[in-house]
Amino acid sequence: MTNKHGAALAVLLACTSPAALAATSHTTANQPQMTIQSDQLRAHKMIGATVYDRNNQKIGSVQDLVLTKDGTVADVVVDVGRFLRMGGKFVAVKFSDIKTDNNRLTLDRTKDQLQQMAAYNLTNKNTGAGQTESPVHGGKLGSGSSTAPRR
């Protein structure tokens, strides 16, 4: 292969690389880009994040976010005192009670106060709530039943 053909091949490969295609396929000249705002949080960044009290002591970690049907966050489910999925419990706190200072989640409660709260069940056997399959995987949001295969 000559240098001329090698250079042409390199340009062609660079233009058809996944990164080049991604950069051109998501936006057009007429489409504005949407970007996360400074007052917004990403759910996957919250789930699993450590929660601290005002004294910088670890009090738990975010297990899940519970959404209302209109898409707002109703509760933040915090895993308190569990180790390797044993002991402790889940409790629910209002999303508005969680503060996001310095890239950390802070709650104005102590670990003892959280442990005194009622346990929060992420599933409801009477209604099927919390057991439905994700709409992303073919489930029907709010249907109260699931056809998800057993794993």
DSSP file with accessible surface (Angstrom, degrees, kcal/mol):
  #  RESIDUE AA STRUCTURE BP1 BP2  ACC     N-H-->O    O-->H-N    N-H-->O    O-->H-N    TCO  KAPPA ALPHA  PHI   PSI    X-CA   Y-CA   Z-CA
    1    1 A M              0   0  168      0, 0.0     2,-0.1     0, 0.0     0, 0.0   0.000 360.0 360.0 360.0 135.3    0.0    0.0    0.0
    2    2 A T     >  -     0   0   75      1,-0.1     4,-2.9     4,-0.0     5,-0.2  -0.355 360.0-110.3 -81.1 163.3    1.4    3.4   -0.9
    3    3 A N  H  > S+     0   0  155      1,-0.2     4,-2.5     2,-0.2     5,-0.2   0.861 119.5  56.4 -59.6 -35.3    1.6    6.3    1.5
    4    4 A K  H  > S+     0   0  173      2,-0.2     4,-1.9     1,-0.2    -1,-0.2   0.945 112.2  40.2 -63.0 -46.2   -1.2    8.0   -0.5
    5    5 A H  H  > S+     0   0  120      2,-0.2     4,-2.5     1,-0.2    -2,-0.2   0.878 113.9  54.2 -72.1 -36.2   -3.5    5.1    0.0
    6    6 A G  H  X S+     0   0   26     -4,-2.9     4,-2.3     2,-0.2    -2,-0.2   0.913 109.4  47.7 -62.8 -41.3   -2.5    4.5    3.6
    7    7 A A  H  X S+     0   0   58     -4,-2.5     4,-2.3     2,-0.2    -1,-0.2   0.908 111.6  50.3 -66.1 -41.3   -3.3    8.2    4.4
    8    8 A A  H  X S+     0   0   60     -4,-1.9     4,-2.4    -5,-0.2    -2,-0.2   0.913 111.0  49.2 -63.7 -40.8   -6.6    7.9    2.7
    9    9 A L  H  X S+     0   0   77     -4,-2.5     4,-2.8     2,-0.2     5,-0.2   0.915 109.6  51.8 -64.6 -41.1   -7.5    4.8    4.6
   10   10 A A  H  X S+     0   0   58     -4,-2.3     4,-2.3     2,-0.2    -2,-0.2   0.913 111.0  47.5 -62.1 -42.1   -6.5    6.4    7.9
   11   11 A V  H  X S+     0   0   94     -4,-2.3     4,-2.2     2,-0.2    -1,-0.2   0.933 112.4  49.8 -65.1 -43.0   -8.7    9.4    7.2
   12   12 A L  H  X S+     0   0  104     -4,-2.4     4,-1.4     1,-0.2    -2,-0.2   0.937 112.4  46.7 -62.2 -45.2  -11.6    7.1    6.2
   13   13 A L  H  < S+     0   0  103     -4,-2.8     4,-0.4     1,-0.2    -1,-0.2   0.899 111.1  52.0 -64.7 -39.5  -11.2    5.0    9.4
   14   14 A A  H >< S+     0   0   61     -4,-2.3     3,-0.8    -5,-0.2     6,-0.2   0.897 109.7  49.6 -64.3 -38.1  -11.0    8.1   11.6
   15   15 A C  H 3< S+     0   0   82     -4,-2.2    -1,-0.2     1,-0.2    -2,-0.2   0.765 115.3  43.1 -73.0 -24.7  -14.2    9.5   10.1
   16   16 A T  T 3< S+     0   0   73     -4,-1.4    -1,-0.2    -5,-0.2    -2,-0.2   0.302  84.5 123.0-105.1  10.9  -16.1    6.2   10.6
   17   17 A S  S <> S-     0   0   40     -3,-0.8     4,-2.7    -4,-0.4     5,-0.3  -0.321  76.0-111.8 -66.8 154.2  -14.8    5.5   14.1
   18   18 A P  H  > S+     0   0  111      0, 0.0     4,-2.7     0, 0.0     5,-0.2   0.894 118.4  52.4 -55.2 -38.5  -17.5    5.1   16.9
   19   19 A A  H  > S+     0   0   75      1,-0.2     4,-2.0     2,-0.2     5,-0.1   0.923 110.6  46.5 -66.1 -41.4  -16.4    8.3   18.5
   20   20 A A  H  > S+     0   0   29     -6,-0.2     4,-1.3     2,-0.2    -1,-0.2   0.917 114.3  47.7 -66.9 -41.9  -16.7   10.3   15.3
   21   21 A L  H  X S+     0   0   90     -4,-2.7     4,-2.6     1,-0.2     3,-0.2   0.911 111.4  50.9 -65.0 -41.0  -20.1    8.8   14.5
   22   22 A A  H  X S+     0   0   43     -4,-2.7     4,-1.0    -5,-0.3    -1,-0.2   0.895 107.4  53.9 -62.9 -38.8  -21.3    9.5   18.0
   23   23 A A  H  < S+     0   0   73     -4,-2.0     4,-0.2    -5,-0.2    -1,-0.2   0.830 119.3  33.1 -67.0 -28.9  -20.2   13.1   17.8
   24   24 A T  H  < S+     0   0  101     -4,-1.3    -2,-0.2    -3,-0.2    -1,-0.2   0.723 112.2  58.5-100.6 -22.1  -22.1   13.6   14.6
   25   25 A S  H  < S+     0   0   82     -4,-2.6    -3,-0.1     1,-0.2    -2,-0.1   0.708  99.1  55.6 -85.8 -17.8  -25.2   11.4   15.0
   26   26 A H  S  < S+     0   0  139     -4,-1.0     2,-0.4    -5,-0.2    -1,-0.2   0.734 110.5  32.9 -89.6 -22.8  -26.7   12.8   18.2
   27   27 A T        -     0   0   46     -4,-0.2     2,-0.3    -3,-0.1    -1,-0.1  -0.967  59.9-165.1-133.3 150.0  -27.0   16.5   17.2
   28   28 A T    >   -     0   0   85     -2,-0.4     3,-1.3     3,-0.1    -3,-0.0  -0.809  42.9 -98.5-121.9 172.6  -27.8   18.3   14.1
   29   29 A A  T 3  S+     0   0  106     -2,-0.3    -1,-0.0     1,-0.3    -2,-0.0   0.812 124.0  46.3 -62.2 -27.7  -27.4   22.0   13.3
   30   30 A N  T 3  S+     0   0  155      2,-0.1    -1,-0.3     1,-0.0    -3,-0.0   0.492  96.8  85.8 -93.4  -6.5  -31.1   22.6   14.1
   31   31 A Q  S <  S-     0   0  108     -3,-1.3    -3,-0.1     0, 0.0     2,-0.1  -0.862  70.4-139.8-101.8 124.7  -31.2   20.7   17.3
   32   32 A P        -     0   0  114      0, 0.0     2,-0.3     0, 0.0    -4,-0.1  -0.479  23.0-119.1 -75.1 151.3  -30.3   22.3   20.6
   33   33 A Q        -     0   0  145     -2,-0.1     2,-0.4    -6,-0.1    -6,-0.0  -0.719  18.4-141.8 -89.5 143.4  -28.4   20.2   23.1
   34   34 A M        -     0   0  178     -2,-0.3     2,-0.4     0, 0.0     0, 0.0  -0.859  21.2-175.5-101.9 140.0  -29.8   19.4   26.5
   35   35 A T        -     0   0   94     -2,-0.4    -2,-0.0     0, 0.0     0, 0.0  -0.992  32.5-100.6-137.2 143.1  -27.5   19.4   29.5
   36   36 A I        -     0   0   87     -2,-0.4     2,-0.2     1,-0.1     6,-0.0  -0.307  43.1-129.7 -59.3 142.5  -28.0   18.5   33.2
   37   37 A Q    >   -     0   0  108      1,-0.1     3,-1.8     4,-0.1    -1,-0.1  -0.559  17.7-109.7 -96.7 163.1  -28.3   21.6   35.3
   38   38 A S  T 3  S+     0   0  130      1,-0.3    -1,-0.1    -2,-0.2    -2,-0.1   0.745 117.9  52.5 -66.2 -21.8  -26.5   22.5   38.5
   39   39 A D  T 3  S+     0   0  138      2,-0.0     2,-0.3     0, 0.0    -1,-0.3   0.291  97.5  86.5 -96.9  13.0  -29.6   22.0   40.6
   40   40 A Q    <   -     0   0  102     -3,-1.8     2,-0.3     2,-0.0    -4,-0.0  -0.802  60.3-154.2-113.0 154.3  -30.3   18.5   39.2
   41   41 A L        -     0   0   79     -2,-0.3     2,-0.5    -5,-0.0     3,-0.1  -0.935  17.3-124.9-124.8 150.0  -29.0   15.1   40.3
   42   42 A R    >>  -     0   0  128     -2,-0.3     4,-1.2     1,-0.1     3,-1.0  -0.807  17.2-139.7 -93.9 129.9  -28.5   11.9   38.4
   43   43 A A  H >> S+     0   0   54     -2,-0.5     4,-2.6     1,-0.3     3,-0.7   0.902 100.9  54.2 -57.7 -43.8  -30.3    8.9   40.0
   44   44 A H  H 34 S+     0   0  117      1,-0.3    -1,-0.3     2,-0.2     5,-0.0   0.754 105.7  54.4 -69.3 -18.0  -27.5    6.5   39.4
   45   45 A K  H <4 S+     0   0  135     -3,-1.0    -1,-0.3     1,-0.1    -2,-0.2   0.786 112.0  44.8 -79.3 -28.6  -25.1    8.8   41.1
   46   46 A M  H X< S+     0   0    7     -4,-1.2     3,-2.3    -3,-0.7    16,-0.4   0.899  93.3  85.4 -79.4 -44.1  -27.3    8.8   44.2
   47   47 A I  T 3< S+     0   0   73     -4,-2.6    16,-0.2     1,-0.3     3,-0.1  -0.439 105.4  13.0 -65.6 123.5  -28.1    5.1   44.4
   48   48 A G  T 3  S+     0   0   54     14,-2.9    -1,-0.3     1,-0.3    15,-0.1   0.234  96.2 135.4  94.2 -11.5  -25.3    3.5   46.4
   49   49 A A    <   -     0   0   27     -3,-2.3    13,-2.5     1,-0.1    -1,-0.3  -0.385  60.0-110.2 -71.9 147.1  -23.9    6.9   47.6
   50   50 A T  E     -A   61   0A  42     11,-0.2    55,-0.8    -3,-0.1     2,-0.4  -0.522  26.0-145.2 -75.0 141.3  -22.9    7.2   51.2
   51   51 A V  E     -Ab  60 105A   0      9,-3.2     8,-3.0    -2,-0.2     9,-1.2  -0.930  16.4-165.1-110.1 132.7  -25.1    9.4   53.4
   52   52 A Y  E     -Ab  58 106A  59     53,-2.6    55,-2.7    -2,-0.4     6,-0.2  -0.817  14.2-129.3-114.8 155.2  -23.5   11.5   56.2
   53   53 A D    >   -     0   0   17      4,-2.3     3,-1.8    -2,-0.3    55,-0.2  -0.327  44.8 -88.3 -88.9-178.9  -24.8   13.3   59.2
   54   54 A R  T 3  S+     0   0  179     53,-0.4    54,-0.1     1,-0.3    56,-0.1   0.725 127.9  59.0 -64.9 -20.2  -24.0   16.9   60.0
   55   55 A N  T 3  S-     0   0  120      2,-0.1    -1,-0.3     1,-0.0     3,-0.1   0.181 120.1-107.8 -93.5  15.7  -20.9   15.7   62.0
   56   56 A N  S <  S+     0   0   97     -3,-1.8     2,-0.4     1,-0.2    -2,-0.1   0.746  73.2 142.4  66.3  26.4  -19.5   14.0   58.9
   57   57 A Q        -     0   0  123      1,-0.0    -4,-2.3     2,-0.0     2,-0.3  -0.833  57.8-113.0 -98.0 136.9  -20.3   10.5   60.3
   58   58 A K  E     +A   52   0A 126     -2,-0.4    -6,-0.2    -6,-0.2    53,-0.1  -0.505  38.7 170.6 -67.6 128.0  -21.5    7.8   57.9
   59   59 A I  E     -     0   0A   1     -8,-3.0     2,-0.3     1,-0.4    22,-0.2   0.466  56.3 -54.9-117.5  -7.2  -25.1    7.0   58.7
   60   60 A G  E     -A   51   0A   6     -9,-1.2    -9,-3.2    20,-0.1    -1,-0.4  -0.984  51.8 -93.9 162.7-167.9  -26.0    4.8   55.7
   61   61 A S  E     -AC  50  79A  29     18,-1.4    18,-3.5    -2,-0.3     2,-0.4  -0.986  38.7 -98.2-142.6 152.0  -26.2    4.6   52.0
   62   62 A V  E     + C   0  78A   2    -13,-2.5   -14,-2.9   -16,-0.4    16,-0.3  -0.567  36.2 176.7 -72.7 121.0  -28.9    5.2   49.4
   63   63 A Q  E     -     0   0A  57     14,-3.3     2,-0.3    -2,-0.4    15,-0.2   0.818  60.7 -22.6 -90.8 -39.5  -30.5    2.0   48.4
   64   64 A D  E     - C   0  77A  64     13,-1.4    13,-2.7   -18,-0.1     2,-0.4  -0.983  51.4-121.6-164.0 166.3  -33.2    3.3   46.1
   65   65 A L  E     - C   0  76A  24     -2,-0.3     2,-0.6    11,-0.2    11,-0.2  -0.982  22.2-147.9-118.9 133.7  -35.3    6.2   45.0
   66   66 A V  E     - C   0  75A  36      9,-2.8     8,-2.9    -2,-0.4     9,-1.4  -0.910  17.4-160.1-105.3 123.0  -39.1    5.9   45.1
   67   67 A L  E     - C   0  73A 104     -2,-0.6     6,-0.2     6,-0.3     2,-0.1  -0.761  12.2-130.8-103.6 148.7  -40.9    7.9   42.4
   68   68 A T    >   -     0   0   55      4,-2.7     3,-1.9    -2,-0.3    -1,-0.0  -0.411  39.4 -98.4 -82.1 170.7  -44.5    9.1   42.2
   69   69 A K  T 3  S+     0   0  192      1,-0.3    -1,-0.1     2,-0.1    -2,-0.0   0.775 125.2  58.0 -64.4 -23.6  -46.5    8.5   39.0
   70   70 A D  T 3  S-     0   0  125      2,-0.1    -1,-0.3     1,-0.0    -3,-0.0   0.458 121.7-106.9 -87.1   2.5  -45.7   12.0   37.8
   71   71 A G  S <  S+     0   0   50     -3,-1.9     2,-0.2     1,-0.3    -2,-0.1   0.456  74.6 132.1  94.1   1.2  -42.0   11.3   38.1
   72   72 A T        -     0   0   78      1,-0.1    -4,-2.7    -5,-0.0     2,-0.7  -0.551  65.7-104.8 -84.8 154.4  -41.0   13.3   41.2
   73   73 A V  E     +C   67   0A  42     -6,-0.2    22,-0.3    -2,-0.2    -6,-0.3  -0.673  37.7 177.7 -80.1 116.2  -38.9   11.6   43.9
   74   74 A A  E     +     0   0A  27     -8,-2.9    21,-0.6    -2,-0.7     2,-0.3   0.908  63.9   2.5 -82.7 -49.1  -41.2   10.8   46.8
   75   75 A D  E     -CD  66  94A  28     -9,-1.4    -9,-2.8    19,-0.2     2,-0.5  -0.977  55.0-139.5-141.4 152.7  -38.7    9.1   49.1
   76   76 A V  E     -CD  65  93A   0     17,-3.2    17,-2.4    -2,-0.3     2,-0.6  -0.970  25.5-143.2-109.3 121.2  -35.0    8.2   49.3
   77   77 A V  E     -CD  64  92A   0    -13,-2.7   -14,-3.3    -2,-0.5   -13,-1.4  -0.796  17.4-162.4 -91.1 120.7  -34.6    4.8   50.8
   78   78 A V  E     -CD  62  91A   0     13,-3.2    13,-2.3    -2,-0.6     2,-0.7  -0.892  15.7-137.0-109.1 131.0  -31.5    4.6   53.0
   79   79 A D  E     -CD  61  90A  24    -18,-3.5   -18,-1.4    -2,-0.5     2,-0.6  -0.788  27.8-168.4 -84.7 114.1  -29.8    1.4   54.1
   80   80 A V  E     - D   0  89A   0      9,-3.1     9,-2.1    -2,-0.7   -20,-0.1  -0.935  60.1 -15.2-114.6 117.9  -29.1    1.8   57.8
   81   81 A G  S    S+     0   0   35     -2,-0.6     2,-0.3     1,-0.2     7,-0.2   0.565  89.0 138.8  77.5   9.3  -26.8   -0.6   59.7
   82   82 A R        -     0   0   68      7,-0.2     2,-0.4     5,-0.1    -1,-0.2  -0.658  29.9-171.3 -89.0 146.0  -26.8   -3.4   57.2
   83   83 A F  B >  S-F   86   0B 156      3,-2.4     3,-1.3    -2,-0.3     5,-0.0  -0.984  74.1 -11.7-137.3 122.1  -23.6   -5.3   56.4
   84   84 A L  T 3  S-     0   0  135     -2,-0.4    -1,-0.1     1,-0.3     3,-0.1   0.905 127.4 -58.6  53.5  43.3  -23.4   -7.7   53.6
   85   85 A R  T 3  S+     0   0  190      1,-0.2     2,-0.4     2,-0.0    -1,-0.3   0.697 116.2 110.5  64.0  20.4  -27.2   -7.6   53.2
   86   86 A M  B <   +F   83   0B 138     -3,-1.3    -3,-2.4     3,-0.0    -1,-0.2  -0.957  66.5   0.5-125.7 148.8  -27.7   -8.7   56.9
   87   87 A G  S    S+     0   0   55     -2,-0.4    -7,-0.1    -5,-0.2    -5,-0.1  -0.032  94.5  61.8  69.9-179.6  -28.9   -6.9   59.9
   88   88 A G  S    S-     0   0   46     -7,-0.2     2,-0.3    -6,-0.1    -7,-0.2  -0.083  71.4-123.6  61.2-162.8  -30.1   -3.3   59.8
   89   89 A K  E     -D   80   0A  53     -9,-2.1    -9,-3.1    -3,-0.1     2,-0.4  -0.975  13.7 -95.5-166.4 172.4  -33.0   -2.1   57.7
   90   90 A F  E     -D   79   0A  32     -2,-0.3    30,-3.1    30,-0.3     2,-0.3  -0.850  36.3-175.5 -99.5 139.8  -34.2    0.3   55.1
   91   91 A V  E     -D   78   0A   0    -13,-2.3   -13,-3.2    -2,-0.4     2,-0.5  -0.942  18.8-130.2-130.1 155.5  -35.8    3.6   56.0
   92   92 A A  E     +D   77   0A  22     26,-0.4     2,-0.3    -2,-0.3   -15,-0.2  -0.904  23.1 179.5-109.6 132.5  -37.4    6.3   53.9
   93   93 A V  E     -D   76   0A   3    -17,-2.4   -17,-3.2    -2,-0.5     2,-0.1  -0.922  38.1 -96.1-123.8 153.6  -36.6    9.9   54.1
   94   94 A K  E >>  -D   75   0A 107     -2,-0.3     3,-1.7   -19,-0.2     4,-0.5  -0.441  27.6-127.7 -67.4 141.1  -38.0   12.8   52.1
   95   95 A F  G >4 S+     0   0   76    -21,-0.6     3,-1.4     1,-0.3    -1,-0.1   0.880 110.0  60.7 -56.6 -37.0  -35.9   13.8   49.1
   96   96 A S  G 34 S+     0   0   85      1,-0.3    -1,-0.3     3,-0.0   -21,-0.0   0.693  95.5  62.6 -67.8 -17.2  -36.1   17.4   50.3
   97   97 A D  G <4 S+     0   0   51     -3,-1.7    11,-0.6     2,-0.1     2,-0.5   0.673  86.0  87.7 -79.7 -17.8  -34.3   16.3   53.6
   98   98 A I  E <<  -E  107   0A  15     -3,-1.4     2,-0.4    -4,-0.5     9,-0.2  -0.710  65.9-158.9 -85.2 127.2  -31.2   15.2   51.7
   99   99 A K  E     -E  106   0A 108      7,-3.1     7,-2.9    -2,-0.5     2,-0.6  -0.847   8.9-151.8-104.9 144.8  -28.7   18.0   51.2
  100  100 A T  E     +E  105   0A  69     -2,-0.4     2,-0.4     5,-0.2     3,-0.4  -0.695  31.4 159.1-117.7  78.1  -26.1   17.9   48.5
  101  101 A D  E >   -E  104   0A  94      3,-0.8     3,-1.2    -2,-0.6    -2,-0.1  -0.840  67.2  -4.7-102.2 137.1  -23.1   19.9   49.8
  102  102 A N  T 3  S-     0   0  153     -2,-0.4    -1,-0.2     1,-0.3     3,-0.1   0.870 128.4 -58.3  52.2  41.6  -19.6   19.5   48.5
  103  103 A N  T 3  S+     0   0  173     -3,-0.4     2,-0.3     1,-0.2    -1,-0.3   0.800 116.4 108.7  63.1  27.7  -20.6   16.6   46.3
  104  104 A R  E <  S- E   0 101A  80     -3,-1.2    -3,-0.8   -55,-0.0     2,-0.6  -0.958  70.5-120.4-131.9 155.7  -21.8   14.6   49.3
  105  105 A L  E     -bE  51 100A  14    -55,-0.8   -53,-2.6    -2,-0.3     2,-0.4  -0.851  34.6-176.6 -98.1 124.1  -25.2   13.6   50.6
  106  106 A T  E     -bE  52  99A  26     -7,-2.9    -7,-3.1    -2,-0.6     2,-0.4  -0.961  10.5-166.9-125.3 141.3  -25.9   14.9   54.1
  107  107 A L  E     - E   0  98A   2    -55,-2.7     2,-1.8    -2,-0.4   -53,-0.4  -0.982  26.0-131.5-128.0 135.9  -28.9   14.3   56.3
  108  108 A D  S    S+     0   0  102    -11,-0.6     2,-0.3    -2,-0.4   -55,-0.1  -0.316  81.5  84.9 -83.7  53.0  -29.8   16.3   59.4
  109  109 A R  S    S-     0   0   72     -2,-1.8    -2,-0.2   -57,-0.1     2,-0.2  -0.981  74.5-120.1-145.5 157.7  -30.3   13.2   61.4
  110  110 A T     >  -     0   0   56     -2,-0.3     4,-2.1   -57,-0.1     5,-0.2  -0.526  29.9-110.5 -93.2 167.1  -28.1   10.8   63.4
  111  111 A K  H  > S+     0   0   79      1,-0.2     4,-2.5     2,-0.2     5,-0.2   0.905 120.5  54.8 -62.2 -39.4  -27.7    7.1   62.7
  112  112 A D  H  > S+     0   0  111      1,-0.2     4,-1.2     2,-0.2    -1,-0.2   0.908 106.3  51.1 -61.5 -40.8  -29.6    6.4   65.9
  113  113 A Q  H  > S+     0   0  103      1,-0.2     4,-0.6     2,-0.2     3,-0.3   0.909 110.9  48.3 -63.8 -40.6  -32.5    8.5   64.8
  114  114 A L  H >< S+     0   0    0     -4,-2.1     3,-1.2     1,-0.2    -2,-0.2   0.908 108.1  54.2 -66.1 -39.3  -32.7    6.6   61.5
  115  115 A Q  H 3< S+     0   0   70     -4,-2.5    -1,-0.2     1,-0.3    -2,-0.2   0.761 104.4  56.3 -67.8 -21.6  -32.5    3.3   63.2
  116  116 A Q  H 3< S+     0   0  163     -4,-1.2    -1,-0.3    -3,-0.3    -2,-0.2   0.622  90.5  97.0 -82.4 -12.4  -35.5    4.3   65.4
  117  117 A M  S << S-     0   0   52     -3,-1.2     3,-0.1    -4,-0.6     2,-0.1  -0.300  89.8 -87.7 -74.1 160.3  -37.6    5.0   62.2
  118  118 A A        -     0   0   86      1,-0.1   -26,-0.4   -26,-0.1    -1,-0.1  -0.383  49.0-104.2 -65.2 143.4  -40.1    2.5   60.8
  119  119 A A        -     0   0   61    -28,-0.1     2,-0.5    -3,-0.1   -28,-0.2  -0.401  31.2-137.8 -67.3 145.9  -38.6    0.0   58.4
  120  120 A Y        -     0   0   69    -30,-3.1     2,-0.5    -2,-0.1   -30,-0.3  -0.940   8.5-150.2-111.4 123.8  -39.4    0.6   54.7
  121  121 A N        -     0   0  128     -2,-0.5   -30,-0.0     1,-0.1    -2,-0.0  -0.823   4.3-155.3 -93.5 128.5  -40.4   -2.3   52.5
  122  122 A L  S    S+     0   0   50     -2,-0.5     2,-0.3     8,-0.0    -1,-0.1   0.531  80.2  47.9 -80.7  -6.3  -39.4   -1.9   48.8
  123  123 A T        -     0   0   68      8,-0.1     2,-0.5     7,-0.0     7,-0.2  -0.969  67.6-151.1-131.6 151.5  -42.2   -4.3   47.8
  124  124 A N     >  -     0   0   66      5,-2.4     4,-2.8    -2,-0.3     3,-0.4  -0.944   2.7-165.6-123.1 107.8  -45.8   -4.6   48.7
  125  125 A K  T  4 S+     0   0  183     -2,-0.5    -1,-0.1     1,-0.2     5,-0.0   0.779  87.7  56.3 -65.1 -26.4  -47.1   -8.2   48.6
  126  126 A N  T  4 S+     0   0  157      1,-0.1    -1,-0.2     3,-0.1    -2,-0.0   0.863 124.0  19.2 -74.1 -36.8  -50.7   -7.0   48.7
  127  127 A T  T  4 S-     0   0   85     -3,-0.4    -2,-0.2     2,-0.1    -1,-0.1   0.586  96.5-122.1-109.4 -15.6  -50.6   -4.7   45.7
  128  128 A G    ><  +     0   0    9     -4,-2.8     3,-2.0     1,-0.3     4,-0.4   0.443  55.6 156.8  85.1  -2.3  -47.6   -5.9   43.8
  129  129 A A  T 3   +     0   0   50     -5,-0.4    -5,-2.4     1,-0.3    -1,-0.3  -0.318  65.0  21.1 -59.4 138.0  -46.0   -2.4   44.0
  130  130 A G  T 3  S+     0   0   54     -7,-0.2    -1,-0.3    -3,-0.1    -5,-0.1   0.385 109.4  80.7  85.2  -3.4  -42.2   -2.6   43.7
  131  131 A Q    <   +     0   0   94     -3,-2.0    -2,-0.2    -7,-0.1    -8,-0.1   0.500  62.3 110.8-109.9  -8.6  -42.3   -6.0   42.0
  132  132 A T  S    S-     0   0   40     -4,-0.4    14,-0.2     1,-0.1     2,-0.1  -0.356  74.3-106.2 -70.5 150.2  -43.2   -4.8   38.4
  133  133 A E        -     0   0   34     12,-0.3    -1,-0.1     1,-0.1     5,-0.1  -0.427  43.4 -92.3 -72.4 149.5  -40.6   -5.2   35.7
  134  134 A S    > > -     0   0   49      1,-0.1     5,-2.3    -2,-0.1     3,-1.3  -0.311  26.4-128.7 -60.5 138.1  -38.9   -2.1   34.5
  135  135 A P  G > 5S+     0   0   71      0, 0.0     3,-1.4     0, 0.0    -1,-0.1   0.830 110.1  64.4 -58.5 -26.7  -40.6   -0.5   31.5
  136  136 A V  G 3 5S+     0   0  123      1,-0.3    -2,-0.1     2,-0.1    -3,-0.0   0.844 105.7  43.6 -65.3 -29.6  -37.2   -0.5   29.9
  137  137 A H  G < 5S-     0   0  129     -3,-1.3    -1,-0.3    11,-0.0    -3,-0.1   0.107 134.3 -83.0-105.1  19.9  -37.3   -4.3   30.0
  138  138 A G  T < 5S+     0   0   60     -3,-1.4    -2,-0.1     1,-0.3    -5,-0.1   0.428  86.0 130.5 101.7  -2.4  -40.8   -4.7   28.8
  139  139 A G      < -     0   0   15     -5,-2.3     2,-0.6    -7,-0.1    -1,-0.3  -0.261  58.6-116.7 -77.4 169.8  -42.8   -4.2   32.0
  140  140 A K    >   -     0   0  158      5,-0.3     3,-1.9    -2,-0.0     4,-0.3  -0.940  28.6-123.8-112.4 115.6  -45.8   -1.9   32.3
  141  141 A L  T 3  S+     0   0  138     -2,-0.6    -7,-0.1     1,-0.3    -8,-0.0  -0.310  92.3   5.4 -58.9 128.3  -45.3    0.9   34.8
  142  142 A G  T 3  S+     0   0   49      1,-0.1    -1,-0.3    -2,-0.0   -13,-0.1   0.563  89.3 123.3  78.9   7.9  -48.0    0.9   37.4
  143  143 A S    <   -     0   0   53     -3,-1.9    -2,-0.1     2,-0.2     3,-0.1   0.746  66.0-138.5 -75.9 -20.9  -49.6   -2.3   36.3
  144  144 A G  S    S+     0   0   31     -4,-0.3     2,-0.3     1,-0.2    -1,-0.1   0.508  74.2  75.6  78.4   0.4  -49.2   -3.9   39.7
  145  145 A S        -     0   0   78     -5,-0.3     2,-0.4   -12,-0.1    -5,-0.3  -0.948  63.9-149.4-139.5 164.8  -48.2   -7.2   38.2
  146  146 A S        -     0   0   52     -2,-0.3   -14,-0.1   -14,-0.2    -7,-0.0  -0.985  20.3-170.4-138.3 144.0  -45.2   -8.6   36.5
  147  147 A T        +     0   0  127     -2,-0.4     3,-0.1     2,-0.0   -15,-0.1   0.033  45.7 141.7-113.0  23.0  -44.4  -11.1   33.9
  148  148 A A        -     0   0   39      1,-0.1    -2,-0.1     3,-0.0     2,-0.1  -0.390  57.1-110.8 -66.4 138.7  -40.7  -11.0   34.6
  149  149 A P        -     0   0   87      0, 0.0     2,-0.2     0, 0.0    -1,-0.1  -0.401  35.3-104.2 -68.4 147.9  -39.0  -14.3   34.4
  150  150 A R              0   0  246     -2,-0.1    -3,-0.0    -3,-0.1     0, 0.0  -0.506 360.0 360.0 -70.9 138.4  -37.7  -15.8   37.7
  151  151 A R              0   0  256     -2,-0.2    -1,-0.1    -3,-0.1    -3,-0.0  -0.822 360.0 360.0-113.8 360.0  -34.0  -15.5   38.2
